[in-house]
Amino acid sequence: MSDPINLNKFRKARAKADKEQRAKENRAKFGRTKAEKTLDKARADTVTRLTDGHRLKDDPEQDS
């Protein structure tokens, strides 16, 4: 016969792996430095400023 397995150990190991995966995703999502955040904001502001500067003044869609 085979050895009995401890289901508690299996459950805890699976929970630990799930927690580690969630931590990995959060590090990728939220783990940015302040310099990276300000650089992204500056790039977004530049793009917004440039696209707003190229808008047509007599755009009929904006009148409605």
Residue frames as qw, qx, qy, qz and C-alpha x, y, z in Angstrom:
[[0.000, 0.887, 0.461, 0.000, 0.00, 0.00, 0.00],
 [0.350, 0.588, -0.050, 0.727, 1.02, 3.59, -0.42],
 [0.292, -0.169, -0.508, 0.792, 1.82, 5.94, 2.38],
 [0.022, -0.827, -0.558, 0.063, -1.03, 8.05, 3.70],
 [0.312, 0.404, 0.051, 0.858, -0.81, 11.72, 2.85],
 [0.167, -0.501, -0.504, 0.683, -1.44, 14.53, 5.23],
 [0.206, 0.723, 0.528, 0.396, -4.19, 16.67, 3.70],
 [0.269, -0.915, -0.141, 0.264, -3.45, 19.54, 6.09],
 [0.464, -0.450, 0.388, 0.657, 0.08, 19.85, 4.71],
 [0.350, 0.342, 0.650, 0.582, -1.25, 19.75, 1.15],
 [0.013, -0.880, -0.461, -0.116, -3.87, 22.44, 1.91],
 [0.355, -0.841, 0.039, 0.407, -1.33, 24.68, 3.63],
 [0.488, -0.198, 0.509, 0.681, 1.19, 24.27, 0.81],
 [0.253, 0.570, 0.614, 0.483, -1.45, 25.20, -1.77],
 [0.160, -0.939, -0.296, 0.069, -2.50, 28.25, 0.29],
 [0.466, -0.641, 0.228, 0.566, 1.12, 29.33, 0.59],
 [0.429, 0.100, 0.594, 0.673, 1.64, 29.01, -3.16],
 [0.097, 0.781, 0.543, 0.294, -1.53, 31.03, -3.84],
 [0.308, -0.903, -0.115, 0.276, -0.42, 33.73, -1.41],
 [0.496, -0.398, 0.395, 0.663, 3.02, 33.90, -3.02],
 [0.340, 0.408, 0.621, 0.576, 1.45, 34.22, -6.48],
 [0.065, -0.909, -0.400, -0.100, -0.80, 37.07, -5.29],
 [0.432, -0.767, 0.097, 0.464, 2.22, 38.80, -3.72],
 [0.499, -0.061, 0.522, 0.689, 4.13, 38.47, -6.98],
 [0.191, 0.666, 0.565, 0.448, 1.25, 40.07, -8.91],
 [0.240, -0.936, -0.237, 0.096, 0.99, 42.91, -6.37],
 [0.520, -0.519, 0.255, 0.629, 4.73, 43.57, -6.56],
 [0.377, 0.212, 0.566, 0.702, 4.43, 43.95, -10.32],
 [0.000, -0.772, -0.542, -0.332, 1.33, 46.11, -10.04],
 [0.305, -0.939, -0.139, -0.081, 2.18, 48.42, -7.14],
 [0.737, -0.486, 0.111, 0.456, 5.91, 48.06, -6.61],
 [0.535, 0.636, 0.115, 0.544, 7.11, 51.04, -8.61],
 [0.458, -0.253, -0.239, 0.818, 9.49, 53.70, -7.41],
 [0.073, 0.807, 0.292, -0.507, 8.48, 57.33, -7.06],
 [0.071, -0.500, 0.481, 0.716, 10.74, 58.21, -10.00],
 [0.114, 0.161, 0.889, 0.414, 8.93, 55.72, -12.24],
 [0.081, 0.703, 0.682, -0.187, 5.54, 57.11, -11.20],
 [0.015, 0.784, 0.024, -0.620, 6.55, 60.73, -11.86],
 [0.118, -0.288, 0.684, 0.660, 8.08, 59.77, -15.21],
 [0.116, 0.399, 0.878, 0.237, 4.86, 58.06, -16.28],
 [0.042, 0.804, 0.471, -0.361, 2.81, 61.05, -15.14],
 [0.070, -0.646, 0.265, 0.713, 5.09, 63.46, -17.02],
 [0.122, -0.031, 0.816, 0.564, 4.79, 61.39, -20.19],
 [0.085, 0.600, 0.795, 0.030, 1.01, 61.26, -19.89],
 [0.012, -0.810, -0.218, 0.544, 0.86, 65.03, -19.32],
 [0.112, -0.436, 0.514, 0.730, 3.03, 65.63, -22.38],
 [0.107, 0.233, 0.874, 0.412, 0.83, 63.45, -24.56],
 [0.033, 0.743, 0.637, -0.201, -2.31, 65.18, -23.28],
 [0.070, -0.739, 0.031, 0.670, -0.83, 68.62, -23.86],
 [0.113, -0.253, 0.670, 0.689, 0.28, 67.75, -27.40],
 [0.076, 0.401, 0.866, 0.289, -3.05, 66.21, -28.40],
 [0.001, 0.800, 0.478, -0.363, -4.99, 69.13, -26.91],
 [0.109, -0.623, 0.241, 0.736, -2.79, 71.52, -28.87],
 [0.055, -0.093, 0.772, 0.626, -3.62, 69.77, -32.13],
 [0.242, 0.550, 0.776, -0.191, -7.39, 69.87, -31.72],
 [0.127, 0.427, 0.454, 0.771, -9.37, 71.82, -34.26],
 [0.082, 0.106, 0.368, -0.920, -11.09, 74.93, -32.94],
 [0.571, 0.129, -0.122, -0.802, -14.21, 74.52, -35.11],
 [0.105, 0.011, -0.994, -0.032, -15.00, 70.94, -34.13],
 [0.532, -0.271, -0.273, -0.754, -18.79, 70.47, -34.51],
 [0.681, -0.241, -0.690, 0.038, -18.81, 67.46, -32.17],
 [0.351, -0.124, -0.539, 0.755, -17.75, 69.62, -29.22],
 [0.230, -0.191, -0.049, -0.953, -20.63, 72.09, -29.76],
 [0.643, -0.328, -0.515, -0.462, -23.29, 69.53, -28.90]]
